[in-house]
């Protein structure tokens, strides 16, 4: 069991970070400066910015190329004061604050703060520029990432780039918001599993949560969008004095990179998008479409565990394992399972299952945890199932990760407003996908969210240079069709894939072929001649 423990601890950032990266539903209750529109606003006012929108909802590339410079230039003329990074022990990592408009349509109005971090390139003589990165989620922090990423990158990449992390708007250090809740949801996402007769209560809870968010952070919610986060990235670029940026983003952060490349194609240098969701389908259609992958991931986990019944005792067939795990979650829904002083809720067990199905390297530890609970023993779970408040970072609301996750999900793309639409989806998906359909199809607070001014960014408008997209073929969190769609719609792009059951494989999965292809692109700027299957 020691080996299994070491494996999960080693891959925790990739696996549990992925839980935040695209909020899955588990079997029980958990089961510009800116953007082109605002660029026109900077020089001609908000009305002219609106006039520059193209018919597909994105700002025109002409606006991004021209009007961008006026706003980016103005906000980029900031003197950055580098100092200690709150909540980060690495003394080599330095942080600064960047001011950005809350509303890019009204750039002269309220400003908010984005905190960025910097780990300098190891060889100034060979330094090419900056390599930006941020957390997945949406809702995961990015400021600490350069410190954790640096040891995993090749020496050649480290020699050439300053690693720049940033917390997206409203996340942790960057003008954080909350929704008035005392604790985070398990995994940092809000989801409820529909059960017989539960829909009225689920609907009431979703409506109440949305109202609580409006009371606590109504000033911020209309501006929590991936497009605005991309506009913030361009302010960061200008403030750093860079003509172009390179970028490495995994999962949701990969989608953010795709959106940036659409809004600011002339600012794109070398972009690596690792397992990105397809921006054209987020979030409702995306959540429904990946439900089969969750069922398949559970089947793979159950089959693996059944083959090792002597070790775990959860059943000698995949069906028996599935029944044993879902029965534990059902029990916890009735009353939490109390072991060693901790009351395990169905939400937490659902999140634990999701960790298990996201990455095959975690199968053993998660199977052992469920086996321990079934036997009434304390399970070994080396990570918190609810996001922890960042130590040493004052002023972060207790529910910051859940609040920002919901704010971006609700803000990014259309959600049905009629509860009857959700009822129809629940009936359809529950019949076909009994494990995850009742949760993935259920109503969420987004049905009652305030209207968002920003328009979704469609990849059909992308005119950036080609990017490198990496992915695992058996990814449960972000099924491979998403990465393929992003690569196809950013013309000239290439894909590098591995045949593995994991998520966001670069660089932590350790596949030499995939890592080598990414390192070569980042160091030489040359994409593979064709897609690569490692």
JONORBEL-V133164 format. One record per residue. RES is the residue in one small letter. PHI is phi in degrees with one decimal (999 if undefined). BURIAL is # if it has 16 or more other ideal C-beta (glycine too) atoms within 10 Angstrom, else .. Layout:
[[RES	PHI	BURIAL] [RES	PHI	BURIAL]]
//
This chain:
[[x	999	.] [x	-61.2	.] [x	-64.7	.] [x	-62.0	#] [x	-63.0	.] [x	-63.9	.] [x	-61.3	#] [x	-68.7	#] [x	-60.7	.] [x	-66.9	.] [x	-102.6	#] [x	-55.1	#] [x	-60.2	#] [x	-73.0	#] [x	-79.8	#] [x	-71.3	#] [x	-60.2	#] [x	-69.4	#] [x	-59.6	#] [x	-70.6	#] [x	-64.3	#] [x	-155.1	#] [x	-50.8	#] [x	-84.9	#] [x	-107.4	#] [x	-100.2	#] [x	-68.8	#] [x	-141.4	#] [x	49.4	#] [x	-130.7	#] [x	-53.8	#] [x	999	#] [x	999	#] [x	143.9	#] [x	-86.9	#] [x	-65.6	#] [x	-61.6	#] [x	-74.3	#] [x	-62.9	#] [x	-65.0	#] [x	-63.7	#] [x	-63.9	#] [x	-100.6	.] [x	-128.1	.] [x	102.4	.] [x	-63.7	#] [x	-65.6	.] [x	-67.6	#] [x	-63.0	#] [x	-62.6	.] [x	-68.1	.] [x	-82.3	#] [x	-68.4	#] [x	-86.8	#] [x	-69.0	.] [x	-92.5	.] [x	95.4	.] [x	-97.4	#] [x	-78.1	#] [x	-67.8	#] [x	-67.6	#] [x	-63.6	.] [x	-64.5	#] [x	-63.4	#] [x	-79.3	#] [x	-101.5	#] [x	-62.2	#] [x	-58.2	#] [x	-65.1	#] [x	-67.2	#] [x	-76.1	#] [x	-60.6	#] [x	-65.2	.] [x	-66.8	#] [x	-76.7	#] [x	-75.6	#] [x	-82.6	.] [x	-112.7	#] [x	-87.6	.] [x	-86.5	#] [x	-107.4	.] [x	-85.6	.] [x	-151.9	.] [x	-62.5	.] [x	-98.1	#] [x	-58.6	#] [x	78.0	#] [x	-121.6	#] [x	-84.3	.] [x	-69.6	.] [x	-70.2	.] [x	-76.1	.] [x	-86.1	#] [x	-117.8	#] [x	-126.3	#] [x	-147.7	#] [x	-105.1	#] [x	-121.0	#] [x	-87.2	.] [x	-135.4	#] [x	-69.3	#] [x	-61.7	#] [x	-122.3	#] [x	-71.2	#] [x	-79.8	#] [x	-131.0	.] [x	-65.3	#] [x	-87.3	.] [x	-87.4	.] [x	-60.2	.] [x	-109.8	.] [x	-125.0	#] [x	-112.8	.] [x	-111.5	#] [x	-94.9	#] [x	-117.1	#] [x	-122.2	#] [x	-142.3	#] [x	-119.9	#] [x	-63.1	.] [x	-58.8	#] [x	-78.8	#] [x	-130.7	.] [x	-55.1	.] [x	-67.4	.] [x	-106.3	.] [x	-60.9	.] [x	-96.0	#] [x	168.5	#] [x	-115.0	#] [x	-119.9	#] [x	-80.1	#] [x	-155.3	#] [x	-153.0	#] [x	-79.1	#] [x	-80.1	#] [x	133.6	#] [x	-60.0	#] [x	128.9	#] [x	-88.3	#] [x	-71.7	#] [x	-118.7	#] [x	-56.9	#] [x	-75.5	#] [x	-61.9	#] [x	-54.2	#] [x	-67.2	#] [x	-80.3	.] [x	-79.9	#] [x	-53.3	#] [x	-66.1	.] [x	-90.7	.] [x	-87.6	#] [x	-68.6	#] [x	-63.1	.] [x	-67.4	#] [x	-66.4	#] [x	-62.4	#] [x	-66.5	#] [x	-96.8	#] [x	-130.6	#] [x	-72.6	#] [x	-85.2	#] [x	-117.9	#] [x	-106.1	#] [x	-154.5	#] [x	-82.9	#] [x	-61.2	#] [x	-50.4	#] [x	80.6	#] [x	-102.1	#] [x	46.1	#] [x	-79.6	#] [x	-102.3	#] [x	44.6	#] [x	-69.6	#] [x	-122.2	#] [x	-141.5	#] [x	-115.6	#] [x	78.3	#] [x	-96.5	#] [x	-80.2	.] [x	-139.3	.] [x	-75.0	#] [x	-73.1	#] [x	-54.5	#] [x	77.0	#] [x	80.7	#] [x	-137.4	#] [x	-99.2	#] [x	-152.8	#] [x	-132.1	#] [x	-89.0	#] [x	-72.5	#] [x	-122.3	#] [x	-56.8	.] [x	79.3	.] [x	-86.2	#] [x	-60.5	#] [x	-59.1	.] [x	-69.0	.] [x	-61.3	#] [x	-64.6	#] [x	-64.0	.] [x	-67.6	#] [x	-63.7	#] [x	-63.8	.] [x	-64.7	.] [x	-64.3	#] [x	-60.3	#] [x	-64.6	.] [x	-64.6	#] [x	-64.1	#] [x	-64.1	#] [x	-64.0	.] [x	-83.3	#] [x	-145.8	#] [x	-59.3	.] [x	-66.4	.] [x	-96.5	#] [x	-56.0	#] [x	-64.5	#] [x	-115.6	#] [x	-94.3	#] [x	-136.8	#] [x	-64.2	#] [x	-61.6	#] [x	-68.2	#] [x	-62.5	#] [x	-65.9	#] [x	-64.2	#] [x	-60.5	#] [x	-58.1	#] [x	-73.6	#] [x	-64.3	#] [x	-59.0	#] [x	-54.7	#] [x	-66.2	#] [x	-64.6	#] [x	-80.7	#] [x	77.3	.] [x	-103.9	#] [x	-72.4	.] [x	-137.0	.] [x	-128.2	#] [x	-101.4	#] [x	-151.7	#] [x	-132.2	#] [x	-138.4	#] [x	-108.2	#] [x	61.5	#] [x	-56.1	#] [x	-63.3	#] [x	-67.0	#] [x	-62.5	#] [x	-58.7	#] [x	-63.4	#] [x	-64.4	#] [x	-67.6	#] [x	-58.8	#] [x	-65.0	#] [x	-75.8	#] [x	-77.8	#] [x	-132.0	#] [x	-61.6	#] [x	-79.5	.] [x	-102.8	#] [x	-90.2	#] [x	-104.6	#] [x	-114.1	#] [x	-110.3	#] [x	-116.7	#] [x	-110.9	#] [x	-100.2	#] [x	56.8	#] [x	-80.3	#] [x	-60.8	#] [x	-80.6	#] [x	-58.8	#] [x	-74.5	#] [x	-118.7	#] [x	-73.9	#] [x	-111.0	#] [x	-64.0	#] [x	-63.3	.] [x	-62.1	#] [x	-61.7	#] [x	-66.6	#] [x	-68.2	.] [x	-93.2	#] [x	-57.2	#] [x	-58.9	#] [x	-66.2	#] [x	-65.1	#] [x	-65.2	#] [x	-65.7	#] [x	-63.7	#] [x	-64.9	#] [x	-62.7	#] [x	-65.5	#] [x	-60.7	#] [x	-66.1	#] [x	-64.8	.] [x	-61.0	#] [x	-68.1	#] [x	-62.5	#] [x	-66.8	.] [x	-121.6	#] [x	-60.2	#] [x	-63.0	.] [x	-85.3	.] [x	-112.8	#] [x	66.7	#] [x	-94.4	#] [x	136.3	#] [x	-98.9	.] [x	-132.5	.] [x	-60.2	#] [x	-64.7	.] [x	-63.5	.] [x	-63.8	#] [x	-58.3	#] [x	-63.0	.] [x	-65.3	#] [x	-68.8	#] [x	-68.2	#] [x	-68.0	.] [x	-61.6	#] [x	-67.5	#] [x	-63.5	#] [x	-60.1	#] [x	-67.8	#] [x	-69.7	#] [x	-72.9	.] [x	-158.8	.] [x	-53.8	#] [x	-88.9	#] [x	-92.2	.] [x	-138.3	.] [x	52.4	.] [x	84.8	.] [x	-109.5	.] [x	-93.4	.] [x	-78.5	#] [x	-90.0	#] [x	-63.3	#] [x	-60.4	#] [x	-67.2	#] [x	-67.6	#] [x	-62.2	#] [x	-64.5	#] [x	-60.3	#] [x	-63.5	#] [x	-61.1	#] [x	-57.1	#] [x	-64.8	#] [x	-88.2	#] [x	-76.3	#] [x	-148.8	#] [x	-61.6	#] [x	-71.8	#] [x	-98.4	#] [x	-53.0	#] [x	-63.0	#] [x	-67.7	#] [x	-70.1	#] [x	-60.7	#] [x	-64.9	#] [x	-65.7	#] [x	-66.7	#] [x	-63.5	#] [x	-63.8	#] [x	-62.4	#] [x	-62.3	#] [x	-93.6	.] [x	78.3	.] [x	-103.3	.] [x	-70.8	.] [x	-80.8	#] [x	-93.3	.] [x	-129.3	#] [x	-85.6	.] [x	-155.3	.] [x	-75.7	.] [x	-82.4	#] [x	-116.7	#] [x	-54.8	#] [x	-90.6	.] [x	-64.4	#] [x	-67.6	#] [x	-63.7	.] [x	80.2	.] [x	-118.8	#] [x	-73.6	.] [x	82.1	.] [x	-89.4	#] [x	-57.9	#] [x	-62.6	.] [x	-115.3	#] [x	-58.8	#] [x	-67.6	#] [x	-65.0	#] [x	-62.7	#] [x	-71.3	#] [x	-58.7	#] [x	-67.4	#] [x	-61.1	#] [x	-70.6	#] [x	-62.6	#] [x	-71.7	#] [x	-83.6	#] [x	-86.1	#] [x	-175.3	#] [x	-60.7	.] [x	-124.5	#] [x	-59.1	.] [x	-99.5	.] [x	-94.2	.] [x	-55.0	#] [x	-64.5	.] [x	-63.4	.] [x	-70.0	#] [x	-59.9	#] [x	-65.0	.] [x	-65.4	#] [x	-60.1	#] [x	-61.7	.] [x	-67.8	.] [x	-76.3	#] [x	-66.4	#] [x	-69.2	.] [x	-84.1	.] [x	-133.8	#] [x	-66.1	.] [x	-76.9	#] [x	-112.9	#] [x	-56.6	#] [x	-63.1	#] [x	-95.5	#] [x	-64.7	#] [x	-91.1	#] [x	-72.5	#] [x	-67.0	#] [x	-133.3	#] [x	-58.5	#] [x	-62.4	#] [x	-65.0	#] [x	-122.1	#] [x	-75.9	#] [x	-63.8	.] [x	-63.2	.] [x	-105.9	#] [x	-74.4	.] [x	-70.7	#] [x	-96.8	#] [x	-59.9	#] [x	-94.5	#] [x	-102.4	#] [x	-69.5	#] [x	-61.4	.] [x	-91.5	#] [x	-71.1	#] [x	-130.3	.] [x	-82.1	#] [x	-61.4	#] [x	-62.4	#] [x	-117.0	#] [x	-105.4	#] [x	-109.4	#] [x	-117.8	#] [x	-168.4	#] [x	-103.6	#] [x	-64.6	.] [x	-107.3	#] [x	-67.7	#] [x	-87.5	#] [x	-63.2	#] [x	-128.7	#] [x	-53.1	#] [x	-56.9	#] [x	-58.6	.] [x	-65.4	#] [x	-61.7	#] [x	-64.6	#] [x	-65.1	#] [x	-63.1	#] [x	-62.6	#] [x	-70.9	.] [x	-90.9	#] [x	-100.5	#] [x	-60.7	.] [x	85.8	.] [x	-79.0	#] [x	-131.6	#] [x	-116.0	#] [x	-125.1	#] [x	-122.7	#] [x	-124.6	#] [x	-87.4	.] [x	-148.0	#] [x	-99.8	#] [x	-157.0	#] [x	-140.4	#] [x	49.5	#] [x	-75.1	#] [x	-94.3	#] [x	-96.5	#] [x	-69.0	#] [x	-66.6	#] [x	85.1	.] [x	-76.1	#] [x	-63.6	.] [x	-66.1	.] [x	-64.7	#] [x	-61.5	#] [x	-64.8	.] [x	-66.2	#] [x	-66.7	#] [x	-60.4	#] [x	-64.1	#] [x	-65.7	#] [x	-67.0	#] [x	-90.8	#] [x	-109.0	.] [x	82.2	.] [x	-99.0	.] [x	-74.5	#] [x	-56.3	.] [x	-64.4	.] [x	-149.6	.] [x	-58.9	.] [x	-118.1	#] [x	-106.4	.] [x	-80.0	#]]
//
